[in-house]
Structure formats: structure tokens, C-alpha cells
């Protein structure tokens, strides 16, 4: 009874910048901060010595970003991403959501050409808004990358943080028709050149995305952070990378990088670093010295 009453009180506390920042400095436990939400306000997110602004839509992701920062949930992944962004001239975020990884990239490296792909209309609007409030020149693309050009059903689950997928086996409540493009043909039309760094987080549709950017991957050998939700999709990704000189590193969000022979779904974390040997040696040396 008391817990229910406390949750109700927390949910009804109106946003006050001084109050919320003061509570943030104190370090509220998640069981309390989870109920202190706000929307239609801008807030600052630190990235090293810099920061970027986010326009809150009252999402769970907004809540985590405000109270816990960019490390929330994927602490080591974001550390690696920041390091890689510093030395990358062209960066692509596939499955950009509200744009956090794209915003980190531009904040870390203002001279980089940054592209974000997000097909879900409502989420894309939030992504575009976050780019606008920072006055960043991130190129936002409202399309789904795939192995074919045309249209497809985007399957969407209900909830505060929707996780849309082009995977027909996803547990979805509704579906939307979205435009799909192969990265290779689309990048030629858009004059997108050599890609150095790539993140792919598309709810088990990664193999199709990779197939549609085969020319680019063969030519540029970009460093990739990729999500593996299922062993089946991981095996398909691995087959795609065979013969291209890539090494695999499982990203344990608490312990760091662990060399891996296979791309498999592990229980704790779900991201992998896929990179060439030269990049791998540089990354391992950097993080070993920390």
C-alpha cells in the first residue's frame, strides 16, 4: 500500500529543473527515479567533457538517459563507440531510434559525416527533433535498410519503448508499411562515400541489412558494432563476414571486450564488436591502459 502511494506521488511530481538536477546529483536509486518522468523539456547528456541536448518525450529511454546518462544499460558499448568515433570520418547508425548513438558520434567528432537510419515515423520525428535542438548536421534518413528496394511491413510492439522490426517472426501487435532500401544503391544516390564506422541494431534483421551493403563492406571494411539477439541470426552474420578479415569481440557491459570465435547470443549482453585486426589491436591496447 505504501509502495503504491509512493509511486503515485513520484509520478505526479511536476518537472522542476533545479529539483530534478539536485536529485540527480544525490543519485536516486532506479526504483525511485523510474517514476520521475517528464516530457516536452530539453535536458543535457554528458559525453566526456562535452554534452548534447535531448528533447524528452517521456519515454523509458528518456528517463534512463536523464538519470543514468549514456552508460545506462550499455556502458562498455558506449565507451567503445566514443573511442571509435574519434578517428572515424564517416559514421552510420542503422536503427537509430531517437538518435543517441548518432548524437554521441557528432558530439565526439564534429567533423565526421554522420548518418542515422530510422524507419518508424513517430520515432524518426523524435530523432529529427534531437538533431535539430543540437543544431547538428546529422543526415537523418526515414527508411529501413534491407537487402531489397521497395516496401515492407514494419512490425511494432505496444509499449512505452517500442521495438519495431522487419523480422516477420517478431512478437508484434501492429504493423506499418515502410520504405526499404539497399544501402549500396541508396548511398550512390545520396553521394555517401567511404564508411569507417557502423552500428546495426535492428531486432534480428541484421543479416538482411548487411546483405544490402555488401559492396560497401567489401570495399571499406568498416568497424561494426552489431546486436545479436538470436543464435540463428548470429550464424548468418558470421557467414557473411567469412573471408573478409574480421575478428569478433563480445562486449560484456561490465567486464569489457572478450575475443570470440562465433557470434552467439549470450545471456548478459547482446552486442559484438566486429573489426579488422589492426583496429582490434589498437582498441585492446587503448582499453588495457585504462
C-alpha positions in Angstrom: 0.0 0.0 0.0 2.8 2.4 1.0 4.8 1.5 -2.2 1.8 2.2 -4.4 1.2 5.5 -2.7 4.9 6.5 -3.1 4.8 5.6 -6.8 1.7 7.7 -7.3 3.4 10.7 -5.5 6.6 10.3 -7.6 4.6 10.1 -10.9 2.8 13.3 -10.1 5.8 15.4 -9.2 6.0 18.1 -11.9 9.3 18.7 -13.6 11.4 21.4 -11.9 14.9 21.7 -13.3 16.6 22.7 -10.1 14.8 19.9 -8.1 15.5 17.2 -10.6 19.1 18.1 -11.1 19.6 18.2 -7.4 18.1 14.7 -7.0 20.3 13.5 -9.9 23.4 14.7 -8.1 22.3 12.8 -5.0 22.0 9.7 -7.1 18.5 8.3 -6.6 18.1 4.5 -6.9 16.4 3.2 -10.0 13.3 2.1 -8.0 12.6 5.8 -7.3 13.9 7.6 -10.4 12.0 5.2 -12.7 8.8 7.0 -11.7 10.1 10.6 -12.0 9.3 11.2 -15.7 8.9 14.4 -17.7 8.2 15.4 -21.3 8.4 18.3 -23.6 11.6 19.6 -21.9 15.2 19.6 -23.0 17.9 18.1 -20.9 21.6 17.8 -21.2 23.5 14.5 -21.5 27.2 14.4 -20.8 29.7 12.8 -23.2 33.2 13.0 -21.7 33.9 16.7 -21.3 31.2 17.7 -23.8 27.4 17.2 -23.8 24.4 17.2 -26.1 20.7 18.1 -25.6 17.8 15.7 -25.8 14.1 16.7 -26.1 12.2 14.5 -23.7 9.1 12.6 -24.9 8.5 10.9 -21.6 9.9 7.6 -22.9 11.7 5.0 -20.7 14.8 5.8 -22.7 14.5 9.5 -21.8 14.2 8.6 -18.2 17.3 6.4 -18.3 19.3 9.0 -20.2 18.5 11.8 -17.8 19.1 9.9 -14.6 21.9 7.5 -15.6 23.5 9.0 -18.6 24.7 7.4 -21.9 26.1 4.4 -20.0 22.6 3.3 -19.0 22.3 -0.4 -20.0 25.2 -0.4 -22.5 28.1 1.1 -20.6 31.0 -0.6 -22.3 29.4 -0.4 -25.8 29.1 3.4 -25.5 32.7 3.6 -24.3 33.9 1.7 -27.3 31.7 3.8 -29.6 33.1 7.0 -28.3 36.7 5.8 -28.8 35.9 4.7 -32.4 34.1 7.9 -33.3 37.1 10.0 -32.6 39.0 8.5 -35.5 36.1 8.0 -38.0 35.3 10.3 -40.8 32.0 8.7 -41.8 29.7 7.0 -39.3 26.4 5.2 -39.9 23.8 4.3 -37.3 21.3 1.7 -38.5 18.3 1.6 -36.2 19.0 5.0 -34.8 15.9 5.1 -32.6 15.8 8.6 -31.0 19.4 9.2 -32.1 21.6 8.6 -29.1 24.5 6.9 -30.8 24.4 9.4 -33.7 24.4 12.3 -31.3 27.3 10.8 -29.4 29.2 10.4 -32.7 28.7 14.1 -33.6 29.4 15.4 -30.2 32.7 13.4 -30.0 33.7 14.2 -33.6 32.1 17.4 -35.0 33.9 17.0 -38.3 32.5 13.5 -39.0 29.8 12.8 -41.5 27.1 11.1 -39.5 24.1 9.2 -40.9 21.1 7.8 -39.0 18.5 5.4 -40.4 15.2 5.1 -38.6 12.1 3.9 -40.4 9.4 4.2 -37.7 7.6 7.5 -38.4 7.0 8.6 -34.8 10.5 7.6 -33.6 12.0 9.3 -36.6 10.3 12.6 -35.6 11.9 12.3 -32.2 15.3 11.5 -33.7 15.0 14.5 -36.1 13.9 16.8 -33.2 17.0 15.8 -31.1 19.3 16.6 -34.1 17.6 20.0 -34.5 17.8 21.1 -30.8 21.6 20.5 -31.1 21.9 22.2 -34.4 23.9 19.2 -35.7 24.3 18.4 -39.4 23.5 14.7 -38.9 21.8 13.3 -42.0 18.5 11.6 -41.0 17.0 9.0 -43.3 13.4 7.8 -42.7 13.9 4.5 -44.4 14.6 0.9 -43.4 17.8 -0.6 -44.7 17.3 -4.1 -46.2 18.5 -6.5 -48.9 15.9 -5.2 -51.3 14.4 -1.9 -52.5 10.7 -1.4 -52.1 8.3 -1.5 -49.2 7.8 -3.9 -46.3 5.8 -4.4 -43.2 7.4 -3.0 -40.0 6.2 -5.0 -37.0 5.6 -2.9 -33.9 5.1 -4.0 -30.3 3.0 -1.8 -28.0 4.6 -0.2 -25.0 6.5 2.9 -23.9 9.7 2.0 -25.8 8.5 0.3 -29.0 11.0 -2.0 -30.7 10.0 -2.2 -34.3 11.4 -5.0 -36.6 11.2 -6.1 -40.2 11.5 -9.6 -38.9 8.2 -11.4 -39.5 8.8 -13.7 -36.6 8.8 -10.8 -34.1 6.1 -10.7 -31.4 4.3 -7.6 -32.7 0.9 -6.0 -32.0 0.6 -3.9 -35.1 2.4 -3.3 -38.4 3.2 -0.3 -40.7 4.3 -0.2 -44.3 7.8 1.4 -44.7 10.2 2.1 -47.5 13.1 -0.2 -47.7 16.4 0.4 -49.5 19.7 -1.4 -50.1 22.4 0.7 -48.6 24.6 0.2 -51.6 22.2 1.7 -54.2 20.9 4.3 -51.8 24.4 5.5 -50.9 25.2 6.0 -54.5 22.1 8.2 -55.0 22.9 10.2 -51.9 26.6 10.6 -52.6 27.5 8.8 -49.4 31.2 7.8 -49.6 33.6 5.6 -47.7 32.2 4.4 -44.3 34.5 3.9 -41.4 32.2 3.0 -38.5 28.8 1.3 -38.5 26.3 0.3 -35.8 23.4 -2.1 -36.6 20.6 -2.6 -34.1 17.5 -3.8 -35.9 15.9 -6.5 -33.8 17.3 -9.6 -35.7 17.1 -8.1 -39.2 20.9 -7.6 -39.2 21.6 -10.2 -41.9 19.3 -8.5 -44.4 20.8 -5.1 -43.7 24.4 -6.5 -44.2 23.4 -8.2 -47.5 22.2 -4.8 -48.8 25.5 -3.1 -48.1 27.8 -5.9 -49.5 29.6 -3.6 -51.9 30.4 -1.1 -49.1 31.6 -3.7 -46.7 33.8 -5.4 -49.2 35.2 -2.0 -50.3 35.6 -0.2 -47.0 35.8 -2.9 -44.3 34.2 -0.7 -41.7 34.4 -1.3 -38.0 31.0 -2.6 -36.8 29.1 -2.8 -33.6 26.2 -5.3 -34.1 23.5 -6.7 -31.9 23.0 -10.4 -31.8 19.6 -11.4 -30.3 19.4 -15.0 -31.7 22.0 -17.6 -32.5 20.4 -18.1 -35.9 20.9 -14.5 -37.0 24.4 -14.5 -35.4 25.3 -17.5 -37.5 24.1 -15.8 -40.6 26.0 -12.7 -39.8 29.1 -14.8 -39.2 28.8 -16.5 -42.6 28.5 -13.1 -44.2 31.8 -11.9 -42.6 33.8 -15.0 -43.5 36.8 -14.3 -45.7 36.7 -10.6 -45.0 39.5 -10.5 -42.3 37.1 -9.6 -39.4 37.6 -10.5 -35.8 34.8 -10.8 -33.2 34.7 -9.5 -29.7 31.9 -10.0 -27.3 31.1 -6.8 -25.4 30.5 -7.6 -21.8 28.9 -4.4 -20.5 30.5 -4.8 -17.0 33.9 -6.5 -17.9 34.7 -5.3 -21.3 35.9 -7.0 -24.5 36.3 -10.7 -24.9 37.6 -12.4 -28.1 35.1 -14.7 -29.6 35.2 -17.3 -32.4 31.4 -17.1 -33.0 28.6 -14.5 -33.0 26.2 -16.1 -30.5 23.5 -14.8 -28.2 24.9 -14.7 -24.6 22.8 -14.1 -21.5 24.2 -10.9 -20.1 24.8 -8.6 -23.1 24.0 -8.7 -26.8 26.5 -6.5 -28.6 29.6 -7.5 -30.5 32.5 -5.5 -31.9 33.4 -6.8 -35.4 36.6 -5.3 -36.8 39.8 -5.8 -38.7 43.0 -7.0 -36.9 44.7 -3.6 -37.0 41.7 -1.9 -35.4 41.3 -4.7 -32.8 44.9 -4.3 -31.7 44.5 -0.6 -31.3 41.3 -0.9 -29.3 42.7 -3.6 -27.0 45.8 -1.6 -26.3 43.8 1.5 -25.5 41.4 -0.2 -23.1 44.1 -2.2 -21.4 45.8 1.0 -20.4 42.7 2.5 -18.7 
